[in-house]
Amino acid sequence: MSTNTDIIETQAFRKEYGRQIVALEGLDLEVPRAAVGLLGANGAGKSTLIKGLLGLLRPSSGSAAVLGMPVATEAVEIRRRVGYMPESDCLPRDVTAADFVGHMAEISGLPSRAARQRANDVLYQVGLNEERYRLIREFSTGMKQRVKLAQAIVHDPELVFLDEPTNGMDPQGRDEMLNLIRRIHNELGITVVLSSHILGDVERTCDYVVMLDSGRLVIAGQIDSLRQDSTDVLVRIDGNQQQFIQALGRRGVEARENGLDIVILRSGDEVFDLIRDTVVEAGFVMRQLRPRERSLEDVYIQTVSGLTESATTEAADGD
């Protein structure tokens, strides 16, 4: 059941294009106020979901709510209180950054003078203070991304959707953009939904993740919890790793090398006793024993593989 801390809720949210293309397959989500990563490959349904939550497209079935308001009836109010940074390069070319962001602030309801001051403040925050009076046509890709970010937060929204914000940026630009996004959440108190196909961007920036694959929900949860939800154990010893792995194997424990560590593919709590006994009887010195922390890549690959195997089994049973 959802709570008042949920910033996004969906129930059986589905979007079809025609009869054969399913962009989203009945998503059930309850997303808390956090720095949220919307993660998936290109074509997974991320942009479709964002546009659906903004009321820019209607679902084929199901419902959604943002900031506690139903999208079906409160889309205009939601867009008033939410910021959106689109993926596409949709900026006007022959105006200055200050004029464009100021115009967006006025559209949001600020008086002209206040809008211009607010635009200058936000452009300073995103690192475009000195370039704010240049025409946008003269900007690099990274600078254009910053302008899009500025217009998304100029009206001080409660929530901002960022659709592939590091798209086309070089490593330094990506690093600076991710720092900006983290600051927006931590210092300005704006809830962020970062849509990306780059695992590292989400892992570095976000606290909570929603993973999509081919329009399906793969998994959603706190990133720290998902990383710790592993059955593997890491052991570090003084001695020959292969001899230790072979000794474990004789006890029925599967293990493999992983750099300085040995990964124990755990199968129950009794494995800890078997590791201890192996260390003692074989004369090894154990330096470290700890649960293995998974990366987001591990979580994504393992969960998607499980969904694929399940779908294949169901199809075979249906035949």
N, C-alpha and C positions, 0 to 999 in steps of 0.2 A: 504494500500500500504506500502511496506517495505521502510526502509530508510537505509542510510549508517551506522547507529548505530546498525543495526541488525547484530548479529554475527552468527545466524543460521536462515535459511529460508527453509521451505518445502512447496510444493504444491501437494496436493492429494497424499501424500507419502504412498504407500501401499506395504505390504510384505505378501505374501502367501507362505505356504509350502504345496505343493500338492493342491488339490481342496477343502479340508475341513478345513484346519488350517489357520486362518487369524491372523497373529501376529500384524499387524498394519493396521488400516482401514482408509486410505486416510487422513493423517494428514496435516492440514494447520497451519503452525507455523511461527511467526516472533518473534524471541527471541533477546532482547537487550543485550548489554555488561553489565554484572552484575554478582553477585553470584547467579547462577540459580539452583534451585532444580528441579530435574526430579523425580516426586513422583508417586508411584503406588505400588500395591501389587506385590508379586512375580508372574511372568507370565503376567504382564500388558503390556509388550512390551518395557520396558526401555532399556535393553541390545541390543535388536534388532535395536532400533532406533539409539543408539550410534554407533553400527557397520555399520549401513547404512550411517550415517553421516561421518564416517571415510573411506567409500568406501571399507569396508571389506566384504560387501554383497550388491548385487544389488537389488533395489526395483522391485517388480512385475509391478508397474506403478508409475507415478508421478516423481517428481524431488526434489532435495535438493541442498542447497548451504551453505558453511561454510566459514567464513571470506570473504564473497563476491565472492567466487569461486565455480563454479558448481562442485558437487561431481563427476558427470558422466565423466568429462574430466580432472579434476585437483586433483584427489584423492591423488596422490603421493606428490604434493606440499602441500596439506592440511595436510597430515600426517607429513611432515617436520616441519610445523609450529604449530602443535598441540601435546599435551601430552595425554597419555592414561594410566590410572591405571585400569587394568582388575579386575574383581571380583574373578576369579579363582586363586588358588595357583599355579602359573606357574613359580616360581623362580627356578634357578639352585641351587642345594643343596651343591655342593662341591666347591664353590668359595666364596671368601670373599665379603662382601657388597661393599667394595671399588673397587674391581676388576670388579664386575658386573656393578655397576653404572658408573664406568669409561669407561667400554666397551660400554655401551649404549650412553655415551657422544661422544665417537669416531664415533660410527655409525651415529650419528647426524651431524658429520662433523668437530668436534673439533680435533686439533692436539693432539698427545698422551699426552704430558706433560700438556697442557692446560686442557685436558679431565680429567686427574687424579686430578688436582687441583680443577677443578669445581666439581668433584664427592665428594671430601673431604668437600668442602664448603656446598654442598647441604645436605650431610649426617649430618653435624653439625646442619643445619637449622631444620632438622626433628628429631633431638635428638638422633642420632646414632654415635656421634663423637668417643666415647670411644670403641664402638663395631664394628667399620668399618672394622677391620682386622680379625674378627671372621668369621668362615664359616657360611653360611646362614642356613645350616642344624641344627645349634645350637640355632637358634633364636626362640623366642616365636611367637605366632600368631600376636600379636601387633607389634613386631619388623619387622616381614615380611611385614606387611601392610605399615610400614614406608619406607621400602626399595622400595616397589612398588611405593609409592608416590614420593620418591627421583628420581627414574628413569623416572617418568613421567614429572618432571620439570627440569631435569638436563640440557636440551638444551634451557632453558629459553623460553618456548612456549608462544604464545599469548593467547592460550585457552587450558584448560586441562579438560578432561573427567575423572571423578572419579566414578567408578562403585562399589557401595556398599563398600565404604572405611572403614566403621566401622564393617564390617562383622566379627563375631567371637571374638570381643574384649570385655573385661570386662568394667564396668562402668568408671573406671579411665582412661583406655586406650581410650575409646570412647570420653571422655571429652577432652583428650589431642589431639586426632586426629582432632576433630572439631575445636579446637583452632588453630591448624596448618593450616587447610583449610581456616579459616577466615583470617589468617595472609597472606597466599599466595595471596589472592585476595586484601586485603587492603594495604599490605606493598610492595608486589612484582608486583602488578598491573596486575596479570594474571586473565583472565576471567575464572571462575570455573563453570562447570556443574556437580553437585553432584547428582548422581542417588542413590535413597534410597527408601526403603519401610517404613522407620521410620519417622513418622511425626515430632517428636521432633527434629531430626537431621536437617531436612530441615528448620523448623521454627526458629531454633537457628542460623543457618549458612547463610541462603540465603535471598536475597532481592526480587527475582522473582521466580515464581513457574510454572511448567508445570505438570499438573496432568493427568495421563493415567489410564484407566480402561479397561481391556480386549482388548487392542489395539486401543481404542478410546480416543480421546482427551476429557477430562472432562472439564477442564478450564485452562486458562493460564493468568497470570497477576502479577502485583506488589503485594507482600504479604500484605503490609500495606493497600492497597486499597481493597483487598479482605476481609480482616478482618473487615474493617469499613463498608462494604456493607451489613449492617444488618438492618432489619426493627424493631427489638426489642428495648425496652427501659428498663433501669435499674433504679429502685427507691429505695431509702433507707429512712426509716422513724423511728421516735421514737413512739413506740406503738405496739399494737398487730397486727402482720402481717396478720393473718387469718381474723381478722375483717376488715382490710383494703382491702384485696382481695375480701371479700364478698361485701363490699361497692362498689368496682369497678364493680363487677359482676352485681349488680343491675342497673348499668349504661350501661351494655352491653360490658364491657371491660374485656377481658380474661387475667388472670394473674396467676402466680405461684411463690412459694418461691424458692429462690436460695441462700442459706446461709443467709448472712446478708442483701442481696438485694431481691427485688421483680422484677421478669421479667414480663414486660408488652408486650404481643404479639400485636404489633402495627398494626393498620389498618387505617392509614391516620393521617394527622396532627392534626385533631380535638381531638385525644386522649390526647394531652398535656393539652387542656382545661378541659377535663374530669378528668384527674389526679389532676389538680389544684383544681377544684371544690370539688372533693372527700376529699382532704386533708383539705380544709377549713371547709366544712360542718360537717365532722366527728371529727374535732378537733385534727387531727394528726399534728405532726411537721415533715416536709420534710427536710432531711439532704442532699440528693443528687438526682439529676435527670440527666441521661446521656444516650447516645446511647450505646447499647451493642456491644462490640468488639468480633467478632467471632474468634475462633481458626481455624487453618488449618483443624483440624478434622471436625469441623462444616461445613466448606466450602465443604470439600470432600464428606462427607456423604450426605449433602443436595443436592449437584449437581448430584452425582451418583444416588441418589434416583429419582431425576427428570428425568434423562436419562432412567432409568429402567422403570418408569411409562410411559414415552413417547413411548418406544419401545414396551411395552405391549399393549398400546392403538393402535399403528399402526398395530401390529400383529392381534389384534382382528378385526380391521377394514378390514384388508385384508381377513380374514376368511368370 
